[in-house]
Amino acid sequence: MNTVIGVDIGGTKIRMGVIDADGQILAERQVPTEFPLYPHLEKQVLLFLAEHRDISAIGIGTHGFVDSKAGRIVFAGDMLPGWTGTEVRALLEKATGKRVEVENDANCAALAEVKFGAAKGLSRVVCITLGTGLGGGIIWDNKLISGGPHGGAAELGHMVLYPNGARCGCGRLGCAEQYVSGTAIKRRIKEAGLSLAPLELFERAASDAQARELVEQFAEDLAIYISTLQAIFDMEMLIIGGGVSESAGAWFDELQRQLEKVLLNPLSVEVAQFENDAGMLGAALIVLDS
């Protein structure tokens, strides 16, 4: 049986799993993200590999602009300090003796949802991941749009939503990532003078006017962002994944109300079937399918 390790690197945690060709997670582990990142990643992968020696390859999904052909991180910003420029493939192949492929984490999530999840059977899909940041993955005519001369293809979180708005980790002002991500929700809560976790905010919105206003603002921004993506791609489905999607039960109805105001045409918008597993599964797919 062909099994591989899929690794999903985020701003706060690293998830890794042993995954087979049917997308079954046979074993998994989660550890906090620590810096400097590469030595920590290598150590954790080697420990996991020692327990699962029969795997054939390792797929890495990571935040940031990725040169997938070279296996190098082009740009990662403040979320993963010191990660920019890391030759992940070369270093990890030398350390493990296994074939290693590297891809953007949102691209990995899109692959997983089209292969096994909410968008199975569709050929034109946009996946956005709302986590510490805001990522994007595009499957177009069954092919992943990836790479580019700067590793920045499908970096949908860096579309400007508010010109001259909040400063983004990329250095520009007003990127969508600063308004529709877990970090953005936390910032808005703080600016409103509240002491709540994001999930508490969503839960309180039904009975608290200030919380409801923040949730409506979040949903409106997300709806406008999705409508802009539709104007560009006219996709069959948009999938919402990442950590924030796990609380979708508390805000998805409001998002649908906001979408009715702004969509050009009807659009199927779904929560990722694999939720936070999508990045890890997709990371496995880049080595299973290649």
Solvent accessible surface area in square Angstrom, and as a share of the most:
residue,aa,sasa,rsa
1,M,182,0.81
2,N,74,0.38
3,T,13,0.07
4,V,1,0.00
5,I,0,0.00
6,G,0,0.00
7,V,0,0.00
8,D,25,0.13
9,I,0,0.00
10,G,21,0.20
11,G,17,0.16
12,T,92,0.54
13,K,63,0.27
14,I,0,0.00
15,R,27,0.10
16,M,0,0.00
17,G,0,0.00
18,V,8,0.05
19,I,1,0.01
20,D,11,0.06
21,A,60,0.47
22,D,103,0.53
23,G,10,0.10
24,Q,105,0.47
25,I,54,0.27
26,L,89,0.44
27,A,28,0.22
28,E,94,0.42
29,R,73,0.27
30,Q,104,0.46
31,V,21,0.12
32,P,88,0.55
33,T,16,0.09
34,E,91,0.41
35,F,89,0.37
36,P,101,0.64
37,L,3,0.02
38,Y,30,0.11
39,P,79,0.49
40,H,20,0.09
41,L,0,0.00
42,E,48,0.22
43,K,122,0.52
44,Q,23,0.10
45,V,0,0.00
46,L,67,0.34
47,L,88,0.44
48,F,3,0.01
49,L,18,0.09
50,A,50,0.39
51,E,101,0.45
52,H,47,0.21
53,R,175,0.64
54,D,134,0.70
55,I,4,0.02
56,S,60,0.39
57,A,1,0.01
58,I,0,0.00
59,G,0,0.00
60,I,0,0.00
61,G,0,0.00
62,T,0,0.00
63,H,33,0.15
64,G,5,0.04
65,F,39,0.16
66,V,2,0.01
67,D,37,0.19
68,S,26,0.17
69,K,181,0.77
70,A,47,0.37
71,G,0,0.00
72,R,76,0.28
73,I,0,0.00
74,V,36,0.21
75,F,67,0.28
76,A,2,0.02
77,G,18,0.18
78,D,117,0.60
79,M,42,0.19
80,L,0,0.00
81,P,68,0.43
82,G,78,0.75
83,W,1,0.00
84,T,71,0.41
85,G,37,0.36
86,T,19,0.11
87,E,76,0.34
88,V,0,0.00
89,R,52,0.19
90,A,61,0.47
91,L,77,0.39
92,L,0,0.00
93,E,58,0.26
94,K,179,0.76
95,A,36,0.28
96,T,20,0.12
97,G,68,0.65
98,K,51,0.21
99,R,94,0.34
100,V,0,0.00
101,E,38,0.17
102,V,2,0.01
103,E,10,0.05
104,N,14,0.07
105,D,31,0.16
106,A,0,0.00
107,N,3,0.02
108,C,0,0.00
109,A,4,0.03
110,A,0,0.00
111,L,39,0.19
112,A,0,0.00
113,E,0,0.00
114,V,24,0.14
115,K,91,0.39
116,F,43,0.18
117,G,7,0.07
118,A,33,0.25
119,A,0,0.00
120,K,140,0.59
121,G,78,0.75
122,L,48,0.24
123,S,34,0.22
124,R,90,0.33
125,V,1,0.00
126,V,0,0.00
127,C,0,0.00
128,I,0,0.00
129,T,21,0.12
130,L,0,0.00
131,G,23,0.22
132,T,52,0.30
133,G,9,0.09
134,L,5,0.03
135,G,12,0.12
136,G,3,0.03
137,G,0,0.00
138,I,5,0.03
139,I,4,0.02
140,W,71,0.25
141,D,72,0.37
142,N,109,0.56
143,K,150,0.64
144,L,46,0.23
145,I,65,0.33
146,S,38,0.24
147,G,13,0.13
148,G,46,0.45
149,P,131,0.82
150,H,129,0.58
151,G,6,0.06
152,G,26,0.25
153,A,33,0.25
154,A,14,0.11
155,E,31,0.14
156,L,12,0.06
157,G,0,0.00
158,H,27,0.12
159,M,49,0.22
160,V,70,0.40
161,L,33,0.16
162,Y,87,0.33
163,P,104,0.66
164,N,130,0.67
165,G,22,0.21
166,A,28,0.22
167,R,159,0.58
168,C,6,0.03
169,G,38,0.37
170,C,39,0.23
171,G,41,0.39
172,R,113,0.41
173,L,63,0.31
174,G,0,0.00
175,C,0,0.00
176,A,0,0.00
177,E,17,0.08
178,Q,28,0.12
179,Y,19,0.07
180,V,0,0.00
181,S,0,0.00
182,G,11,0.10
183,T,68,0.39
184,A,1,0.01
185,I,4,0.02
186,K,122,0.52
187,R,62,0.23
188,R,21,0.08
189,I,5,0.03
190,K,163,0.69
191,E,122,0.55
192,A,33,0.26
193,G,67,0.64
194,L,41,0.20
195,S,115,0.74
196,L,26,0.13
197,A,49,0.38
198,P,31,0.19
199,L,92,0.46
200,E,83,0.37
201,L,5,0.02
202,F,8,0.03
203,E,111,0.50
204,R,108,0.39
205,A,11,0.08
206,A,96,0.74
207,S,102,0.66
208,D,45,0.23
209,A,69,0.53
210,Q,80,0.36
211,A,0,0.00
212,R,99,0.36
213,E,118,0.53
214,L,21,0.11
215,V,7,0.04
216,E,70,0.31
217,Q,80,0.35
218,F,4,0.02
219,A,0,0.00
220,E,79,0.35
221,D,2,0.01
222,L,0,0.00
223,A,1,0.01
224,I,66,0.34
225,Y,2,0.01
226,I,0,0.00
227,S,15,0.09
228,T,57,0.33
229,L,0,0.00
230,Q,4,0.02
231,A,65,0.51
232,I,106,0.54
233,F,37,0.15
234,D,96,0.49
235,M,8,0.04
236,E,81,0.36
237,M,20,0.09
238,L,0,0.00
239,I,0,0.00
240,I,0,0.00
241,G,1,0.01
242,G,12,0.11
243,G,32,0.31
244,V,16,0.09
245,S,2,0.01
246,E,96,0.43
247,S,18,0.12
248,A,7,0.06
249,G,83,0.80
250,A,44,0.34
251,W,2,0.01
252,F,39,0.16
253,D,99,0.51
254,E,24,0.11
255,L,0,0.00
256,Q,65,0.29
257,R,133,0.48
258,Q,18,0.08
259,L,3,0.01
260,E,146,0.66
261,K,149,0.63
262,V,55,0.32
263,L,43,0.21
264,L,122,0.61
265,N,80,0.41
266,P,135,0.85
267,L,27,0.14
268,S,44,0.29
269,V,8,0.05
270,E,72,0.32
271,V,44,0.25
272,A,4,0.03
273,Q,110,0.49
274,F,46,0.19
275,E,76,0.34
276,N,36,0.19
277,D,40,0.21
278,A,3,0.02
279,G,8,0.08
280,M,0,0.00
281,L,3,0.01
282,G,0,0.00
283,A,0,0.00
284,A,0,0.00
285,L,4,0.02
286,I,26,0.13
287,V,5,0.03
288,L,29,0.14
289,D,95,0.49
290,S,96,0.62
